Amino acid sequence: MDFGLREDQELFVKGVRDFARGEIVPLCQKMDREGIIDSALLDQIRQQGFFGLTFPESYGGVGLDTHTYGLVIRELARADAGVAIMISVHNSVGSYPILKFGSEELKNKYLPQMAQGKLASFCVTEPGAGSDAGSMSARAEKVDGGYLLTGEKIWVTNGHFAEYFVVTARTGGAGSKGLSAFIVERESEGLQIGAKEDKMGLRSSDAISLVLDNAFVPDENLIGEEGIGFKVAMSALDGGRIGVAYQALGIADACLDAAARYSLEREQFGKPIARQQAIQWMLAEGATELSMASLLADKAAWLKDQGKSFGQTAAMAKLACTEMAGRLADSAVQIHGGYGYSKDYAVERYYRDVRVLRIYEGTSEIQKL
């Protein structure tokens, strides 16, 4: 099990790191304040090919392996976790259902456009169906030439900008076996885009509600076949959780960097607080936890790249990395003292950003099942 990178992979990750520091970091406060990604930055992200990272080269993508992709997401999240989740959702749960289960017609129609920057969203969560995804109530009624979809989806990441929505809806009876998955285009009649959520964190990333009122979807936009929608969604989430783990690692990197730097600058009792053993222990424990969690995320990515079963390890990685990042963000704020509670210091944003990672794409409690 080798987690080392080839020279070309190292150069790719370094290029992303330089882009994140030079183009994303200067905009973080503005995007957090305004609650939306900067439009010029979004154009740059498209031009740089970030929306095609995991797409095969045959569909116009970059064709990254999972490990390198994870390290890219980590660098992006170190700069701004909201930008990282926008890219991660598109490259994982937004596109994987088509790549894994879609017909060749669906792949050829949608994947090249997605790789070039037409955003995708993943629509599973409903007002009455969160962790219990099998209980969702959105319905797909079979009609001549396709389906009419009716229902509401919430917490749809990328929905404000997305052109394509992967939607799960009920074509059969109760339970997970009655669900199917579809590609719904933004311009579909009967599809209504709701307002952006006013979120606590990840404010550069949008989340909306989606209302389907007899939205027509043609037969060819059924992903796979009827009755496998739950399998499609859970398979997508397995891979998506690796991305969330790396998002958490990126935030943890930023927290540790900020806390260590501040501890050298801040003096109390006549010396930098970095020389106080209590602070040293907090930093040492945080660095150790970060290193351990990194190995678990890398293992999940390696298993996926090797074509081995990775779902359980991905769940472990998401659980370990997100819980660790939450603790490290708390320590970073604590080390900053009162300044850590101020929006003038980035650790305040990290603290807000990291909280939802223990909830979305499967809560910490669900990862333990």
C-alpha positions in Angstrom: 0.0 0.0 0.0 1.9 3.0 -1.3 0.5 6.5 -0.8 3.4 8.2 -2.6 2.9 10.4 -5.6 4.6 10.4 -9.0 6.4 13.6 -10.0 3.6 14.6 -12.4 1.0 14.1 -9.6 3.1 16.2 -7.2 3.4 19.0 -9.8 -0.4 18.9 -10.4 -1.1 19.2 -6.6 1.4 22.0 -6.3 -0.2 23.9 -9.2 -3.6 23.6 -7.3 -1.9 24.8 -4.1 -0.5 27.9 -5.9 -3.8 28.6 -7.5 -5.7 28.3 -4.2 -3.3 30.7 -2.4 -3.1 33.2 -5.2 -6.7 33.3 -6.5 -9.0 31.9 -3.8 -7.5 33.0 -0.4 -7.7 36.8 -1.3 -11.5 36.4 -1.9 -12.4 34.2 1.1 -13.7 37.0 3.4 -15.7 38.6 0.6 -17.3 35.3 -0.4 -18.1 34.5 3.2 -19.6 37.9 3.8 -21.7 37.8 0.6 -22.7 34.2 0.8 -21.8 33.3 -2.8 -18.8 32.4 -4.9 -17.1 35.2 -6.7 -18.2 35.1 -10.4 -14.8 35.8 -11.8 -13.3 33.0 -9.7 -16.0 30.6 -10.9 -15.0 31.4 -14.4 -11.3 30.7 -13.6 -12.3 27.4 -12.0 -14.0 26.4 -15.2 -11.1 27.5 -17.3 -8.6 25.6 -15.1 -10.5 22.3 -15.6 -11.5 21.8 -12.0 -15.0 20.6 -13.0 -13.5 17.7 -14.9 -11.0 16.4 -12.4 -12.4 12.9 -12.0 -13.9 12.6 -15.5 -12.2 10.2 -17.9 -10.1 11.8 -20.6 -12.4 10.2 -23.2 -15.2 12.5 -22.0 -12.9 15.6 -21.9 -11.9 15.3 -18.3 -8.5 15.3 -16.5 -8.8 11.7 -15.4 -7.3 12.0 -12.0 -7.0 9.0 -9.7 -8.9 9.2 -6.4 -5.9 9.8 -4.3 -4.6 12.7 -6.3 -8.1 14.1 -6.6 -8.4 13.9 -2.8 -5.2 15.9 -2.3 -6.5 18.5 -4.7 -9.7 18.8 -2.7 -7.6 19.1 0.5 -5.6 22.0 -1.0 -8.8 23.8 -2.1 -10.4 23.2 1.3 -7.3 24.6 3.1 -8.0 27.8 1.2 -11.9 27.9 1.2 -14.0 24.8 2.0 -17.0 26.2 0.3 -15.2 26.3 -3.0 -13.9 22.8 -2.4 -17.4 21.4 -1.8 -18.7 22.9 -5.0 -16.0 21.2 -6.9 -16.2 18.0 -4.9 -20.0 17.5 -5.3 -19.8 18.0 -9.0 -16.9 15.6 -9.4 -18.4 12.9 -7.2 -22.1 12.6 -6.4 -23.1 14.9 -9.2 -21.4 12.9 -12.0 -20.6 9.4 -10.6 -24.2 8.1 -11.0 -24.0 8.7 -14.8 -20.5 7.4 -15.1 -21.2 4.2 -13.1 -24.8 3.4 -14.0 -25.8 5.5 -17.0 -26.2 4.3 -20.6 -23.6 5.2 -23.2 -26.1 7.7 -24.6 -26.4 9.4 -21.2 -22.6 9.4 -20.8 -21.9 10.9 -24.2 -24.6 13.5 -23.8 -23.9 14.8 -20.4 -20.3 14.0 -19.2 -18.4 16.1 -21.8 -20.6 19.1 -20.9 -20.1 18.5 -17.2 -16.3 18.2 -17.6 -16.3 21.5 -19.3 -18.0 23.2 -16.4 -21.8 22.8 -16.7 -22.5 22.1 -13.0 -24.2 19.0 -11.6 -26.2 18.6 -8.4 -27.2 15.6 -6.3 -30.8 15.6 -5.0 -31.7 13.0 -2.4 -32.5 14.8 0.9 -36.2 15.8 1.4 -38.0 17.6 4.3 -39.0 14.3 5.7 -36.2 12.1 4.5 -32.6 12.8 5.6 -30.6 9.9 7.1 -33.5 7.6 6.2 -33.1 8.1 2.5 -35.2 5.0 1.7 -38.3 6.8 3.0 -38.2 9.7 0.5 -41.6 10.6 -1.0 -40.8 12.3 -4.3 -42.6 10.3 -7.0 -42.0 9.6 -10.7 -45.1 8.7 -12.6 -44.7 6.8 -15.8 -46.3 8.5 -18.8 -45.9 8.1 -22.6 -42.3 8.8 -23.4 -41.0 9.4 -19.9 -41.9 10.3 -16.4 -43.5 13.1 -14.4 -41.6 13.9 -11.3 -43.3 15.5 -8.3 -41.8 16.3 -4.9 -39.4 18.6 -3.0 -35.6 18.2 -2.5 -33.7 20.3 0.0 -30.0 21.1 0.7 -29.2 20.8 -3.0 -25.5 21.9 -3.2 -24.6 23.7 -6.4 -28.3 24.1 -7.2 -28.1 27.9 -7.7 -25.7 27.3 -10.7 -26.4 23.7 -11.7 -27.5 22.8 -15.2 -28.2 19.2 -14.3 -29.7 17.5 -11.3 -29.4 13.8 -10.3 -32.8 13.2 -8.7 -34.0 10.1 -6.9 -37.8 9.5 -6.9 -40.2 6.7 -6.2 -41.3 4.6 -9.2 -42.5 1.6 -7.1 -43.7 0.8 -3.7 -42.5 1.7 -0.2 -38.9 1.2 0.8 -35.5 1.5 -0.9 -36.3 -0.9 -3.7 -39.1 1.4 -5.0 -36.6 4.2 -5.9 -35.2 5.2 -9.3 -32.7 7.9 -10.3 -33.0 10.4 -13.1 -31.1 13.2 -14.8 -33.3 16.4 -14.8 -32.2 19.4 -16.8 -32.5 22.9 -15.3 -34.8 24.1 -18.1 -37.3 21.2 -17.6 -40.8 22.4 -17.4 -42.1 22.0 -13.8 -38.7 22.3 -12.2 -38.5 25.3 -9.7 -35.3 26.5 -8.2 -35.7 27.8 -4.6 -33.8 30.5 -2.8 -30.3 30.0 -1.4 -30.1 28.8 2.2 -28.5 31.4 4.5 -26.0 29.0 6.0 -23.7 29.2 9.0 -20.6 28.1 7.1 -19.4 27.1 3.7 -20.9 30.3 2.5 -19.1 30.5 -0.8 -21.0 27.3 -1.7 -24.8 27.5 -2.3 -27.5 25.1 -1.2 -31.1 25.5 -2.4 -34.5 23.7 -2.3 -35.8 22.1 -5.5 -39.5 21.7 -6.3 -40.7 19.3 -8.9 -44.2 19.9 -10.1 -45.0 17.3 -12.8 -41.5 17.9 -14.2 -41.2 15.8 -17.4 -38.1 13.6 -17.8 -37.7 11.5 -21.0 -37.2 7.8 -20.8 -33.6 8.0 -21.8 -32.8 10.1 -18.7 -33.5 7.2 -16.4 -30.2 6.3 -14.8 -29.8 2.5 -15.3 -33.2 0.9 -14.7 -36.1 1.3 -12.4 -35.7 0.2 -8.9 -31.9 0.8 -8.5 -32.1 4.5 -7.4 -31.1 3.7 -3.8 -28.2 1.7 -5.0 -27.2 4.6 -7.3 -27.4 7.1 -4.5 -25.5 5.0 -1.9 -22.7 4.1 -4.4 -22.3 7.8 -5.2 -22.2 8.7 -1.5 -19.5 6.1 -0.8 -17.2 7.9 -3.2 -18.4 11.3 -2.1 -17.4 10.6 1.5 -13.8 10.3 0.5 -14.1 13.8 -0.8 -15.6 15.0 2.4 -12.8 13.4 4.4 -10.3 15.4 2.3 -12.3 18.5 2.8 -12.0 18.0 6.5 -8.3 17.5 6.2 -7.9 20.7 4.3 -9.7 22.7 7.0 -7.7 20.9 9.7 -4.5 21.9 7.8 -5.6 25.5 7.8 -6.5 25.4 11.5 -3.2 23.9 12.5 -1.2 26.4 10.4 -3.1 29.4 11.8 -2.8 28.2 15.4 0.9 27.4 15.2 1.6 30.8 13.5 -0.4 32.7 16.1 1.2 30.9 19.0 4.6 32.2 17.9 3.3 35.8 17.5 1.2 36.1 20.6 3.1 36.9 23.8 1.8 36.4 27.4 3.7 36.3 30.6 6.8 37.7 28.8 7.1 35.0 26.2 5.3 33.6 23.1 2.5 31.3 24.1 4.1 28.6 21.9 6.5 28.2 24.8 3.6 27.3 27.2 3.3 23.6 27.6 -0.5 23.7 27.5 -0.3 25.2 24.0 2.4 22.9 22.9 0.3 19.9 23.9 -2.7 21.2 22.0 -0.7 21.6 18.8 1.1 18.3 19.2 -2.2 16.4 19.8 -3.8 18.2 16.8 -0.9 17.4 14.5 -0.9 13.7 15.6 -4.7 13.4 15.1 -4.4 15.0 11.7 -1.6 12.6 10.6 -3.7 9.6 11.7 -6.8 10.7 10.0 -4.9 11.5 6.8 -3.7 7.9 6.6 -7.3 6.6 6.8 -8.4 8.9 4.0 -5.5 7.9 1.8 -6.3 4.2 2.4 -9.9 4.7 1.3 -8.7 6.5 -1.8 -6.1 3.8 -2.5 -8.7 1.0 -2.1 -11.0 2.8 -4.6 -8.2 3.2 -7.1 -7.3 -0.5 -6.8 -10.9 -1.5 -7.6 -11.3 -3.0 -4.1 -14.2 -2.6 -1.8 -13.9 0.8 -0.1 -17.3 1.7 1.3 -16.6 0.8 4.9 -13.2 2.5 4.9 -14.7 5.6 3.2 -17.2 5.8 6.1 -14.4 5.4 8.6 -12.4 8.1 6.9 -15.3 10.5 6.8 -16.1 9.9 10.5 -12.5 10.1 11.6 -11.5 13.1 9.5 -14.6 15.3 10.2 -14.6 14.6 13.9 -10.9 15.3 14.1 -11.2 18.6 12.1 -14.0 19.7 14.5 -11.7 19.2 17.5 -8.8 20.9 15.8 -10.9 23.9 14.8 -12.0 24.3 18.4 -8.4 24.2 19.6 -7.4 26.8 17.0 -10.1 29.2 18.2 -9.1 28.4 21.8 -5.4 29.2 21.1 -6.4 32.5 19.5 -8.4 33.4 22.6 -10.8 36.3 22.2 -9.4 37.0 18.7 -10.5 33.6 17.6 -14.1 34.7 18.1 -13.6 37.6 15.7 -14.3 37.6 12.0 -11.0 39.4 11.5 -9.3 36.0 12.0 -9.8 33.1 9.7 -10.1 30.5 12.4 -13.6 31.9 13.1 -14.6 30.9 9.6 -12.9 27.5 9.8 -14.9 26.8 13.0 -18.2 27.5 11.2 -17.2 25.8 8.0 -16.2 22.5 9.6 -19.4 22.0 11.6 -21.6 20.7 8.7 -19.0 18.1 7.6 -20.3 15.9 10.4 -23.8 16.1 8.9 -23.8 16.2 5.1 -23.3 13.1 2.9 -24.1 11.0 6.0 -24.0 12.1 9.6 -21.3 10.8 11.9 -23.9 8.5 13.5 -24.8 7.0 10.1 -21.1 6.3 9.4 -21.1 4.0 12.4 -23.9 1.7 11.2 
